[in-house]
Amino acid sequence: MERDSSSPDSPRRRYAPWAMTAIVTALIALLFQGSLMPLNLAAAIFAVMGLRQVQRQPERYIGRAFCWIAIALVLILAILNAMLQPPTQEGIPENVTEQRNVEAQ
């Protein structure tokens, strides 16, 4: 009788829970267009934890690519968010500059 590959003797490798959490959090941050900085930071932390989890137990977990994709996505969102935010002038509240723009139109 042949042994089945799903027998208890050969454990099946699964995606690391932290890696899955990282990619899901990064995709949610993408839906919010990277404007929520705590969400971006959480995705990066989850990705690092996922990399550590895969490194510590490689016979049990996979998901290194998910972690790196999450880190790359968070970095791209942070860079784009920083590039697209208008700079604020020191000493002038943001409301004053918005009112000037409305009056000019």
N, C-alpha and C positions, 0 to 999 in steps of 0.2 A: 504494500500500500504506500503510495507516495505522500510525502508531507506537503501540506498546503502552506503557501507563503505567509498566510495570516495566522500561523500558529503562534502560541505564546512564547516559543523559543526564540523567534526572530521579531523583535519589536519594530514597529513601523515608525519611521521618522515623520514628525509633524512640524507644522509651522510654529515657530516660537510665539507664544501669546503676546510678548512685548513687541515683536515685529508686526504682528497683525494690528495691534493697538496703534502703533506708530503710523502705519500706512493709512488706516482709517482716520486718524486724527489729522494727518496731513491733507487728506482729501476733503475733510470738513473745513480745514483752514482755506483750501482752494475755493470752496463754495462761498466763503466770506471774503474772498479776494485778498487774503493776507492782512486784513485790517485789524484783526484781533491778535495782538502780540503775545499774550499769554498762551493762546492756542498754538501758535507757531513754536513757541518755546517748549510747550508740553510735547509736541510731536517730535522735536529734536531730542528731547530727553528720553522719550519712549524708544526712539530709534537706537540711541546709544545703549540703552538697557537691553534692547533686543539683540544688538551685536554682541554684547557681553554674554547673554544667555546662550546664543548659538556657539560662541567660542568656548564656553565652559562645558557644554554638553553637545558636541557635534554628532555623536552617535544617536542622539534623541531628537534634536531640533534642526530645522532648516529655516531659511527666511532671511539670509544675509542681503539678498537683492532688495527685498522689501524695505529693509532698514536704510540702505543707501539711497533708494528712490525717495523715501520720506525725507531724508536729510537734504537731498538735492532740491526737492520741491519746496521745502521750507526756506532754503537759501534763496532760491529764485523768487519766491513770493516776497521775502524781506527786501531783496534788492529792488524789485519792481515797485514795491510800496514806497521805498525811500526815494526812488527816482520820480515818482508821480505826485508825491505830496508837495504842495507849494511851500516855499520857504516863508517863515514868519519873520517880520521885521522886529528888531528889538525896540522896546519902548512904546510900541504902538499895539494896542489890543487888536485881536483878529477881527472883532466886530466893526471897528472903525474902517479897516481896509475893505471889508465887504460892503459897507455902506457907501464908500467912495466909488466902488465899482458899479453899484446900482445907480448912483446919481449920475455917473458919467454916461450911462447908456440912456 
